[in-house]
Amino acid sequence: MRIGIDVGGTNTDAVLMDGQSVLAAVKTATTRDVTSGINTALAELKRQRAFDPLAVNAVMIGTTHFINALVEADRLAPTAAVRLGLPATASLPPMVDWPDRLVNAIAGRAYLCHGGHEFDGRHIAELREDEILRVAEELHRHEIRSVAISSVFSPVNAEFEQRAADILTGQLPAIAVSLSSEIGRMGLLERENATIINASLRELATQIVDGLSQSLEGAGISAPLYLSQNDGTLMDVDFARRYPVATFASGPTNSMRGAAFLSGVESCAVVDVGGTTSDIGVLQHGFPREATTEVSVAGIRTNFRMPDVLSLGIGGGSRIRGDGGVTVGPDSVGYRLADEALVFGGATLTATDVAVAAGRAVIGDPGLVKELDRSLVQAALLRIGRDIGDAIERIRTSPEPLPVVAVGGGSILLPDEIGDSGPVHRPEHFAVANAIGAAIAQIGGEVDRIFPVEPGQRQAVLDDAKQEAVDKAIASGAKPGSVRVVEVDEVPLAYLPGNATRIRVKAVGDLQLEAGRG
């Protein structure tokens, strides 16, 4: 058996699964400290379907802890950025494009040192150990506890980043080090930004992972814990401690993976309507289509793995206003829905109230909304359907109709048909698709870097990249016989010499559980 949990801004969903079967599913309110909400969800699962905690093979959790900490500029560690690139790159120092409030929140300090590589591996300048030692003295003096190291073209050659990390940890054994070659993709500033964000979350990651582990222990569950990643795969707790930034988009990706599992449709648009927002993305071969360009996170440009998701301020808790034309959101009552919505005796008109008044759901006390203006109800639902339809059009990349799968508790707000996509699919257990997506997630491995491709060697280079991705998945915990390559992209870089080609390969496989545990 497995337990999947997804922590959203409004609700915490949990499922108990045995193989492909859903044995129990619960939806509880997300609490301010999040972990107590998880405790409640586990207790509700056990109440709904009694199970032996020792029979649970694994627990998978998708959490909003880390993205919330960044957005709120709260609980971030004092962090420094060390860039290896002089004499190049000096005109745009680290964090040059960051919002001031976030720079202040991490007590951000930036250092430029010699080093870096050209795209073909040649050195821009030699790494100077004396410069790194001086940086170590500065970090100690300013009580910096976490550092992000970036080097020009480090995805091609990470030699200087690793050497700088060894020098710093030799002087400061307790400091947490994040390397850009392990986090972001091509593009120095964006990769560096992602690494600084990761570094600022390292201390919180340890606290959160320890807290989640304690929650499971309190429930008598000794199974291994995994966290959901942005690409729809899993990472173990040690990986989560080192790379918390990899969890940022776990909510939408869990919903999309759950939608594919529940509906059997592996190439489609997925609309996940929660309590606060609607996330619209595209599934390709059962996995979320990833963004190919930079992604802005809390106003910071980054380029680490993120799904190509469009978010709208439409959800079950969205406020409805009728003055001067009906508007839906983007503000929401969020996790206070059970206190503030009309159907629960509150005083705020929400999208949930409109759905109940239209007969699309029975939630709370329908009698409390029976006097709502019918024209207002219909106008609000039409507005929701139109806005969601426009968003689906924006994410389409071809004129072919794109099937739509609707999941999330708020999907009751959607019409039965949207545009030319045909009937909207609402699979069984759609309300907890995100938790199911977490429970069925696999282990992944990815290669994304520039390769020199000699004439006649293209297939050999591709085969080597595929094998490397497979090996990475197995090293991360995938069952060897189950790993398959699900995505291959190659982009020739015509402006670079040497037949340079950017090759990206993704492989996934089933989780290798402990011997004797299923």
N, C-alpha and C positions, 0 to 999 in steps of 0.2 A: 504493500500500500504506500501511497504518497500523499503528502499534504501540500497543496499550493495556496499561497496567500498573496494577495495584492493590496497594498496600502495606497488608497487614493486620497484626494483632498477632502472628499466628503465621506466615502465609505471604505471600510476594510472588508474585502471579500475573501472567503476561504472555502476550499473544497477538499474532500477526502476521496481519493480515487484508488481503485484496484484495477490495474491494467488500463483498459479503455473505458471502464465503467465509472460513473460518478455515483458514489455511495451517499454522500451528504454534501450540501452546499448552503452556506450562510452568508448573510450580508449584515454587517454591524457598522455603527457610526465610528468614524476615525476619531481617535482621541488626540488631545493636544500633544501628549508625549509619545503617541503612536504605539509604543510597546504594550501599554495596557489595553489598547484596542485589539492588538494581536492576541493577548491573553483571553480577552472576551470571545474572540472568534474561535479560538481553540476549544474553549469551554462549550460554546454553542454547537460546534461540530460533534463533540462527544455526547452532548445531550440529544442531538438529532439521531446520531448513529453510534452506539457504544462500540468502542474499539480498544484493543490492547495497544497502549503506546509503544510497547516493544516490537509490535508487528509493523510499525511504520519504517519503511526503508530509507526515505529521504524527505526532507522538507525544503521547498523552494519558495523564496519570498521576493516579491518585487516591492521596492520601497521608495517613498518620496523624500526620505530623510535628507539626502545629500543635495538634491536640487533645491529643496526648500531652504536649506541652510545658506546656499549661495544667493538665492533670490532675496532672502531676508537679511543678507550680510550679517549673519549671526553664527557664533560657534566656529569661527574660522581661525586657524592657527597663524601666528606670525610667520611670514613666508618671504623668502628671497628668491630672485631669479638670477641665475648665472648663465650668460650667453657666451658661447665660444665662437668668435667670428672675426675679431679684429685682424687686420685693419678695415675689413668690410663691415657693413651693417650698423655703423655708429650713428647714422642719421636718424634712425628710428629705434630708440632704446626699448627694452622690455616694459610692458604695461602702458605704452604710449597712448593706446586707444581705450584704456579702461575707464569706467566711471569713477570719479573721485571717491565716492562712498565705499566702493569695493577695495580700492587701493588702501584706504584708511582702515578698513575692516581687517585686512591682513597685515597691516603695518608694513606694506610692501617696500622692499628695497631691491634695486637692480644693479648688477655688476657686469661689465663687459670685459672679456679677456681674449687673448689671442687663441686662434685655433680654427676649426671648421674645415670642410672639404668642398671640393667642386663636385658636380654631379657624377663625374667618372672616378671619384675616389682620390684625386690629387689634393694635397694639402693647400689650403689658403695660406695658413701660417702654422708653425709648430706650436703645440701646446706648451705654455710656460708654467712650470710647477711653482715658481716663486709667486706668480700672480694668484694662483689658486690658494696658496698658503696664506697670502694676505687677505683674501676673501674669507678664509676660515677664521682668521683673527677678528675680522669685522662681524661675522655672524655670531661669534661667541660674545663679543662686546655688546651687541644689540639684542642678545637673547633670542635670536631667530631659531625656531625649532624645526622648520621644514624648508627644504630648498628644491627648486626646479632647475634642472640643468638642460640647456638646449644648445645644439651645435648645428651649424649650417650643413644641410644635406645629411643629417645623422641617420635618416632611414636608409641611406645608401651605405654609410659607414659610421657605426656608433662608437668607434675606438676612442675618440677624445672625450665623449660624454662619460664613458665608463672609467677612463683614467682619472678624470676630474672627480668623479664620485668616490673613487678609491682614496684619493688624496684627502677629500673633505671628511670622509668617515674615519680615516686614520687619525685626523686631528680632533674630530667631534663625533665620537662613537654613537651618541644618542640621537644624532640628527636624522630626520627622515628625508630620503632622497628620491625624487621622481625624475626619470629620464624621458626626454621628449621622443626619442626613438622608439619607446615602448608604448606611447600613448597616441600621438597624432600622426597625420599623414604629411605629404609634401606641402610646403608652404610654411616658411619659418615663423612668421608672426602668429598665425593661427595655431600651429602646432605648439609653439611656446606658450600661448595663452591657455590652451587645454592643459598643459603640464603644470602651469602655475596654479590653476584651479584645483587640479588633482592634489598638488602639494598642500594647499591650504585646507584640504578636507581630510588629510591623513589621520590626524588625531581624533577627529570626530568618527572616522571609519572604525577605529579600534573600539571606541566607546559603544557605537551602535551595534557592531558585530557581537561584542561581548554581551550587550543587553539582549539581543535577539536570542543568543545561545542560552542565556539564563531563563528567558521566557519558555523555551522548549524544555529545558531541564525541569522547570517548575511544573510543566505539564506531564513530566515523566517520560518525555521523548528523548531517546539517546541517538537517534538517527542523524546522519551528517546533514549539515545546513548548507544550502546553496543560495546565492542571490542572482536575480535575473539581470542580464546585460542588455545594452541598447540594441543589439542586433538579434535578440530573441533567443540567445543561448545562455548557458549558466556559467557561473564562476564559483569556486569554493571560497571559504571564509578567508583563507590566507591571501588569495588573489584580491578579494574585496578590500582587505586592509590596505593593500598597496595601490589599488586602482579604483577608488570610489567613484571617479568621474564616469566609469563605464556603466553606472546604474541610472544615469540621468533620465533616459527615455524608456525605462523598463515597463512603465505602465502601458503606454500605447502599444509597444511591441508584444507584451503579454496578451493584450486584447486581440491583436491581429493574429497571433499564433493560435489563440483559443478559437477565434472565428473560423480559421482554416480547419482546425480539428473537428469542430462541432458541425460545420456545414458541409465538409467534404469538398469545398470550392477552394482551390489553391491559387488561382489567379483572379483577383477581384479587387474592388474597392471595399474597405472596411470602415464603417462609421461607428465609432465607440462613443456613445452618449452617456456621460457620467452625471454627477450631481452639479458640477461646476462648468465643465467644458465638453465640447465634442471634438474628438480627434479623428481626422480622416486621413487614411493612408492607403497604399496599394500593396497587395500581396503578389509576389512573383515566386512561383514554385513553392508556395507555403511559407515563405519568409518575407519580412517587410522589405520593400524597396528602400535602399539606403540613399541618403542625400549625397549628391556628387559635388556639391559646392559647400562653401563655408556655412556654418550654422551659428546663429547668434544665441548665446545663453546668458541671460541676465544682462544683456547689453554688451557682451564680450564675444568677439568673433573667434570661433574655434573650427577645427576640422577633424575631430575624432569621429569614430563610427557613431552615426545617429540615423534613425529612420527618417525617411522623407514624409513628414507628417504636417498636416495643416490643422491648426487648432482654432476653434471658434468659441466665443464666450456664450455657448448655448448648452444648458444642462437642466436637469430636473429642478435645481434650486435657482435657476435664473429668474430675476425679477421681471415681471410683465408690467408695462406702463401703457396706458391708453390715451394719454393727452397728446394731441397733435399728431396722431398716427401711432399705431401699435408698435412698440419696441420690445425686443426680447433680449435681456442681458445688456452688456456683457457682465454686469455685476451679479453676484449670486449670494444667497444666504448660506451656501456651502453646507458644512456639517451641522448647521443650526436649523436645517430644513424641518426636522421633527418638532421644533419649537415655534418656528416663525410662519410656516405655510398655513394657508387658510384651512386646509383639510385636517390639520392637527390642532386647530383652535387658535392659530396665530393671526397676525394682522397684515401679513405681506402676501400679495398676489404673486404666485410663482408659476413656472411652467408645469409643475406637477399638478397644481390646482386646475389648470386649463385642461390637462390630459384627463383628469378625473371627471371634470364637468362635461367633457365630450364623450364620456363612456369608454375611453381607451384603457382605463385601469381602475381598480378598486383599491384605493390607498386611503388610510385614515377614515374620516367620516364624510362620505360623498354628499350627505345632506347639507354640509356647511358651504357647498359651492353650487347648490342647485339653482340659486337665484342669480348667478353670474350672467351678464349680458351675453346672449348667444353670438351676436355679431363680433364681440370682443374675443370670445373663445375661438371662433373660426378664423378670424384675422390673425390671431397669434399663431395658430397651427399652420396656416398658410405661409406666414413669414418664416417659421422654422423650416418648413419643407423647401421653400425657395432658397433660403440661405445655404442649407445643406446641399441642395442640388447644384448651386453655383460653385461651391467648394469642390464637389466631385468633378465638375467640368474643368476646374483649374488644375487638378492633379492628373488628368488623363493625358497620355502621350500619343494617342492615336485616335482616329475617328470611330474605331470599332466600339460598339456598346460594351460597357464595363459592368459586369454583375455587381450588385451591392449586397453586402452582408451587414446587418445591423446588430450590434451587441451593446451591452451595458444596460443598467437599469433604466436609464433615461431614453432608450430607443423606442419606448412607447409613444414618444412625441413625433416620430417620423411617419409620413404617409405610407400607404401600401405600395406605391410605385413612385419612382423618382426619375424624371426625364426619360431617356430612351433606354435605360438600363433594365427595364422590365420589373417584375415583382421584386420587392425587397425581401431578402432571405432573413428570417428570424429563427435561428436554430434553437433547439431545446437547450435549456440552461444558459440562454443568451445573457442573462443579467449578471452572471458570474464568469463570463468568458475570460476575463483577465486572470482570475485565479486558476482557471483550467489551463490557460496558456503557460502560466508559471509551472504548473504541475507536470506538463508534458514536454517542457523545454529540453533541449539537447545540449551537448557540449560542442563548441566550435573551435576552429583554428583558421587563421587568416594570414595571408601574405599580401603585402601591398608595398611595392617598391619599384625602382627603375633598374631594368636589366639591360646590359649590352647584348644585342642579338646579332650574331655573325651570320652572314649569308648561309642558308641551308640549315641553320641551327634553331629555327623558330620552335619546332615541335619539341625538340630536346629541352629547350629552356622552359616551355610551358609544362612539360612533364615534370621537370625538377621543381617548379613552383607548386604544382599540384601535390607532389609528394611531400614537400615541406609543409603545406597547409594540413595535409592528413596527419603528418607526424606531430604537428602542434596540437591538433585536436586530441590525439591519443595521449600526448603528454599532459594535457589538461584534464584527463579523466574519461575520455570517450572509449567505449568498447571497441577494440581494434577491428573486428569483422563488420561493424555497423557503419563505419565512417564512409561518407560519400561526398564528392565535390558537387556543390549546388550552384556555384556561380564562378564564372571566369570572365574577366574583362581585360582587354589589352588595348592600349592607346599608344601608337607610335608618336614619339616626340620629334617632329620634323625639324624643329629649330635647334636641336642638339646633335652634335656629331656622334659617330660610332653606332648608328642604328639603335639609339636609345629607345626603349619601350617601357612604359609603365604597365606592369602586370599586377592584377589583383585577383586572388583566388580565395574562395571561402569553402571550407569543408565542415560538415557536421556529422555527429554520430550520437548514438544513444549513451546515456550515462552508465558508466561501469560501477555498479553497486558493489558493496562489500560482499565477499564470499559468504554464502549461507544466508544472505538477507534478500533473496529474491532475484 
